[in-house]
Amino acid sequence: MAIQLFDTLANEKREFQPLEPGRVGLYACGPTVYDHAHLGHARCYVVWDVVVRHLRARGLQVRYVRNFTDVDDKIIRRANERNEDPVALAARFSDSFLEDMDAMGCLRPDVAPRVSGSIPGIVRLIERLLARGFAYAPGNGDVYFSVRKFPQYTRLSRRNLDDLMSGARVEPGESKRDPLDFALWKAAKPGEPWWESPWGKGRPGWHIECSAMTLEHLGAPFDIHTGGKDLVFPHHTNEIAQSVAALSDTLEPTAFARYWMHNGFVEIDHEKMSKSLGNFFTVKDVLARYDAEGLRLLLLGTHYRNPISFSDGILAEAERRLAYLYETLEKAGRIAVGAAPVAPESPWLVAARAALDDDFNTAAVLGLLAEAFNAANALADRKGKRTQDEKAALAAFARDVEALGGELGLMQRPPAEALLAIRTKAALRRGLDAALVERKIAERADARQAKDFVRSDAVRDELLAMGVVLMDGPQGTTWKVE
């Protein structure tokens, strides 16, 4: 089956056909690094991580580029608030972002350009726009893009130009010819970082940065441009306009990027997460209390184009679900030791990969996985001795889970390691003392040894009241948090 993806530019699902057979260029708009990464970042980059993983699993060579916007108004404001150098602040939060994405299981991009290291290319691109008549320099050190000279400006966003005009304005100090025009280069102001340019000391505007970095590292046209839905307008709209104006005589938007993919928002109580609403969560805050893979499982449980609801309760349930998956893998692996898996891929794996081919439908994939895990769990828990065919089926299940998990970025840890990590976070949230629980389990074992089943049951009930569930097995008693 061919890969289908929803292209925002075409506003429909399209068959993906790489420009060069077997090779894919993919650009993800990276973070503006003025603070720690939040759940919106986690959702966005987990989605594009799965896209890259699946394309590679399908045999395609993917060049994955994800930038850092380390020169921006927000960074300058935050640095001034903290009396800190903007470059140093951006570098610190860039490192923090990488730590968070590593924790979330996201692959590092092949190239991670920074705006601060891309200034010469930005200047050259602006010069080309000026030479082609799509930009103008009013003489005060600023350079603007002339929106009305690009006839397909609203094609990506499908907004009405007159409506945009009604909301546009000229800020004090700006020298725009038209309120719709946007800055390509900004003259230096006191206390701001600056670089030399033909128009004087200054710094780039936000939108031109991504255009220059994509052209440097992927060329044009390239295959897939990704980002959050909040970037459709104005950022990606402006990216298309300036890039195509610089490159194409036909002014066809696909002369820049051929497919545009956008992910939905994270919502808290049905409202987009934002600092202004006070419902803002950083990745670090969440991962201090929950297992990172549990969060990843939650983020993949909704189709990437749809909004996703977040709450502590929803995440706790995802973490419990993850524990169930690893418990099943542990049982299957233990029972199937030494068995050779059956040769063909499981039917559910074939169906799951077809769902990924269909616009990366991870929600459908997780539904198929749930059925496969339920069947494996039933087989693993069945009383009596397993036949060699049954052991081979469980071995095949574990093999195929590992393969699909590699495309999802899930279930790649040894089960014992994962279960301990999940239990540790759950115990922390409950305020449980793991050492106390272990002492109680030892006390119960002593009571059982002495055939004092009243005391044994009392200890079990005491632990259950604390939220601790005991599991007796051939290797002894283990525990988990409800």
N, C-alpha and C positions, 0 to 999 in steps of 0.2 A: 504493500500500500504506500502511495506517495504521502509525503508529509503535507498536511494542510495547516495553515495558520491564518488567524484573523488579521488582516492588514487594515490599520486605521485609515490609511490614505485612500484605499479603495472602498472602505466601509463594508467589507465582506470577507468571507473566508476564501483564501486562494491557495492553490497548489504551490508549494515552495520549490522553486527551481533556481539553484545557485547560478551565479553568473559564470563561474568556472566549475565545470563538473568535478565533484569530489572535494571542493574547497568552499569555505564559508567565511566571510568577514562579518563580524558582529560587534556593534558598538553599544555599550550601555552607558547612559548618562550617569556619571558618578556623583558622589555627595559634595555639597558645599560644606567644607569642614570648618565650622565655627562652633560646633558643639558635639557631644557624643551621639552616636547613631541611635535612632529611635525605631519603634516597631514598624513604621512605614518603610524605613530603609531595609529592615530585615525581610519584610514581605517582598519588596521589589527585587532584591539581589538573590534571594532564595529562588524566586521564579526564574530569573535569567540564568542562574546556576543550573537549574534542571534543563532548561532549553539547551545550554551548551553541552551538558552531560549526554542528553539524548541524541543530539546531532552527532556527537562523537561516537556514541554507541552504534549509530546507524552507518558508521564507516566514513563520516565526513571529517575532513581536517578543518578545525575551527580556529580562526585567529580571533581571540576574544580581547577586546580593548575596553577598558573602563577607566575613566579619568578621575582626577581630583580637581575640583574647582577650589583653588587655594588663593585666588585673587577675586574679591567680591565685596560689595557694599556691606553685607552682613558680617563678614569677617572683620572688616575695618571697624565697624561699630562695636562689635564685641571686644576687639583688642583695645579700643579706646576706653571702653567701660572698665576694663581690667588693667589699664595702663601697661599693656603688653605689646610687643612687636607683632604685627599682623602675620608676618611670615612664620615666626616661631609658634604662634597660636595655631595656625593652620597645620603646621607640621605635627604638632602634638595631637591634634584631633584626627589627623590622617592616620597616625599610628594607632589611635584608639579605635578607629573604624576598622582597620585591618584585624585587630585583636577580636573584635566582635564578629566580623564575617568569618574569621577562622573558627571561632567557637560555634558558629551556626553551620559549619560544615561546607562553606562555600569555597569552591576552587579559586585560587588566585588567577586574575586575568593574565594573558600573555604579555600585555603591555598596560602600564598604568601611568599615562602621562599626566603631568601637572601643568596648570596654566602658566605658572611662574617659569617653567622651562620651555614654554612654547611661544614666547613673545615674538621672535623673528618671523615665524610662520603666520602669526596673527597679523602682524604689520603688512606682510606681503599680500595677504588676502584682502585687507582693507584697501591697499593701493590698487589692486586689480578692480575692486568694486568702484573706486573713484574713476579709474581709467575707462571703465565701461559705462559710466554715467548713472550708476545705481546708488551712489553715495555722494555726499557733499560735505565740505569742511567750511563752516561759517567763518573761520578765521580766529576763533577764540581758543583753539586747541582741541575742540571736540570734532568728531566725525559722526555723521548720521546716515542711516540707510533710508532711502526714499521709498516708502511702502507702496505708494500708488503707481510706481513704475513697474511693479511686479504683479502682473494680472491674475496670477493664481494664488494670491496671498492667503485666501481663506479656504483653500481646498482641503487642507488637513483638518482644520477645526470646524468647518462648515458654519462659520459665523457670518453674520451680515456686516459688511463694511460700514454701513451707516450706523448700525448698533454699536460697533466698536468706536466709531467717531464720537458718539454721544457720551461714552465713558472715558474718552482720551482727554489728556490735559497736558499743558506745558508747565513743567515745574519752574520755580524761580531760578534764574541763572542759565536756563537752557536756551539754545538758539535754534530750535527746530523750525523748519519751514511748514511742517504739518504736524498736528498733535499725534498722529499715528506713527510717525517716524521713530526709530529707536537708535540708541547709541551704539556705535561700533568702537569708538575710542573716546575716553573721557580725559579732559585736561586735569592735570594734577592739582589737588587741593592741599592746603597745609595739613601736615600730619598723616598723609596717605602715602603708600608706596607708589613709586613711579618708575617708568622706563623711558628712555629716549625714543623719539619717533620723528617722522617727517613733519608732524604737526605740533611738535613740542613735547615736553615731559608729560607723561600721563599713564593711563592703564587701559586695558581692554574692557569693553562692555561684556556682559554675561554671555550673550548668545553667540558672538563671533568666536568665543573660545572653543566651543565644541566643534564648530565647523572646521576650524584650523587643525584641531587635533585629529579628527576623523580623516581629513584629507592627508595629513602627514603619515598616519599609521595604517590606513586602509585604502587610501586612494578613492577615486570616484569614477563610476558609481560603485557602491559596495552593497552587500546583501541586506542586512537586518539592522535597524536602529531601534533601540528599546528605551523604555522609561516609564515612569508613573503617569497616570491619566492627567495629573495636574500639570504636566509638562507639555501637553498638546498645544495649549495656548498660554502664554505667548512663546515659550522657549523653542519648541520644535517647529512651530509655525515660522518663527523668525530664522531658525537654522536653515529651513528649506529655502526661504526667500533669498537669503544672502549667499548660500552655497550655490544654488542653481543660477542665480544672477551672475556669479563669478565664473561659472563653468560652462553654461549652456547657451547656445544661440536660440534654441527652440523654447527655452524656459520651461521645460517639462520637469516637474518635481522628481520623477524617478531618475533623473540624471545625477541625483545625489545619493539617496538611499532608496532601494527598490521595495522594501517592506518595512512597515512601522508597527511595532507591537507595544501595547500599553497595559499596565496592570492596574487593578482597582485599589481602592483605599482600604486602610484598616479603620474600622469604626468602633467606637466605644459608645454603647447605648444608642446605636443607630445614628451617631454623628461622627463625622470625620475627626480622627485624632488631631488635635492641634494644641499648641501652647496657650492660645488665647482662650480656649474653652476649659483649660485646666485638666484635660484628660490625656496628658502627654506622658508616655512611658519610654524610657531609654532601654536599649537592649541590655545594658549592664544591670539596670535595676531588675529587670525580669529574670535574667540568668543568675542573679544572686539567690533567687528563690526557686527557680524551676530548671529542669534539665533542658539544655539547648536543643537536643534532638526532639524532645516533646514539643517545643515551640515550632520547630521545623515541620513536624507532623501536622500540627494545627494549621500552619500557613499553607500547606499543600492540600488540605482537606476541602478547599473551596477553589473553583476554577479561577485562574489568575485574573481574568477580566472582570470578575465580580467583586463587590466589596466583601470584606471579611469581618465578622464580629469578634471582638476580643473581650475577655473578662478573666478574672482569676479562676472562676468556676469552669469555664470552657477550657482553659489551659490545663487545669488540674485533671480534667477528664481526658484530655489528649495525652497527658503524661501517664495516666493509668492505662490507657489503651496501648501506649508504647511498651509499658511493662508487660502487658499481656502478650504482645508480639515476641518480646525477647524470652519470656517464660516458655512460649511454644517452641521457639527455636532451640532453647536449651534442652527441652524434652526430646524434640525430634533428633537433635544431634547425638544425645546420649543413647537413644534407642537404636539409631542407625549406624553406630560405630562399626567400621569395617565393611559396611555394605556399599556396593557400587551402585550409584544412581542409575536409573533407567536412562537410555540414551536421548530420546527426543525431549524437547522443551515441553513443559506442562502447558495444557490448553489455556490455562488462566494467564500464563506469562505471555503467550502469543496475543491474547486479547488485551492485556495490559499495554503491551507495546503498540498495538493498534490504537488504543486510546491516547497514548502519548503522540502518536502520529497525527491524531485528530485534534489539532490546536492545543497540544500539551495538556490534555484533560486529566490532571493529577487527581481530581476528585473521583472520577470514574475508576482510575487505577487503584486508589485506596479502597474503593468498594469491592473490586475484584480481589484485592489482597485479603480483605476481611473474610470473604468466602473461602479462600484458599487456606487461611489460618484456622478458620473454624473446622474445616475438614481435617487438617493435619492434627489439630488439637484433639478432635474426637478419636482419631486413629491412635494417637500417642497415649490417650487416657484409657483406651479400651483394655479391659481386663484380659489376662491370658497372655500366652507367649505369641510374639509376632512372627509371621512367616518371613522368609527371605524376600519375597515380593513386597511385603508391607514395609520391611526395612529399606528396601531399594526405593520405594515410593517416598518415604520420609527423607531419604538422602537426596532424592531429586528435588523435593520441596525445598530443602535447605539450600541446595545449589542454585535453584532458580530465584529464591528470595535474595540471595547474595548478588546475583546478576542484576535483577531489577532494582534492588536497593542501591546499587552503584549508580544507576541513572537518576534515582530520586535523592541520593545523598542520605539514605536512611539505612538502618540495620547493618552497619558496617563494623560495629564493635563486637568483641566477644560477649556473649550473653551475660556471663557472670559479672563482667566489668560494667556493662550497661545497667544491669539490675541494681548493683551496689550504688552506682551514681544516682539513679532515680530514687532509690530508697533514702539515700543521704539527704537529698533535697527535700523530699516529702517529710522526713523526720525533722529537718530544720524548720520547716513551716509550722509543724505541730508543736515545736518546742520539746521534742522527745530526746532523751538521753540514750543514745545507742548502747552505751555500756550498761546502763540499768536494764534495758531490754534483754541484753545478753545474759545478765545475771539471773533475771526472771526465767529465761528459757532453761538455764542450767538448773535452777531450783525446780522447775517443772520436771526436767529429766530425772532428777534425783527422786522426786515423788513417784514418778512412774516406775522407776527401778525398784522402789520400795513397795510398789503396788498400792500406793496411797492415791487412788484415783480421784478422791474427793478434793485433795489438795491440788492435784494436777489440774483438774477442771477449774478450780478456783483461780489458779495462776493464769490459765488461758483466758478466763472471763475478765480478770483484772487487766490483762494486756489488751484485750478486745475493747474494753472501756477506754483505754488510752488511744485507740485507733490502730492497734497493732494486730495483724492477722498472722497466725502461725500456720506453717505448712510442713507437715510431717512427710518425709520421703525416705528412700533407701539410704541416702547419704546423711540422714539426720534431719533436724528441724531448722528450717529457715523462716524468715519473717519479712513482711512488707507492711507498708502503711496504707490504710484504707483511703 
